[in-house]
Amino acid sequence: MSRIQIAATERSPQVDFDFATGRLCLRGESYPEDAAAFFGPLLQALRGHLGASEPEPITFEVALAYFNSSSAKALMNLFMPLEDAAAEGRPVTIRWLYAAGDETIAEAGEDFAADFDHARFELVAEGHS
């Protein structure tokens, strides 16, 4: 599967889904006008990768400074196939990165983490640089 790289915009995050290395990353802010149109192809590619590849480890880094409710739903849609793959024995790590002191994003990560039983969910505070 090819790599998906999308530059960040004012309303959508930077995307770097490198399926060959198992490293997927979303970074920036996410409030696209049409979350389904933005995230749909990513979800399709992820499902395709999970169905077609060997069960190699996947790390999904999410570093969003802000996201709206439709983006939250889209994130959950991305997380669920990863949780399913982890339940089937694939090593899956979701790293939820947030700025140190950003309680809103930290709590959102905790809320997402509660939905996982098989994938490893890490909350990672990033220091201010």
QUILINNOR-V930107 format. One record per helix or strand. SS is the DSSP state (@ for helix, = for strand). FROM is the first residue (numbers start at 1). TO is the last residue. If there is no record, write none. Layout:
{{SS | FROM | TO} {SS | FROM | TO}}
This chain:
{{= | 4 | 6} {= | 14 | 18} {= | 23 | 30} {@ | 35 | 52} {= | 58 | 67} {@ | 69 | 87} {= | 92 | 99} {@ | 103 | 113} {= | 120 | 126}}
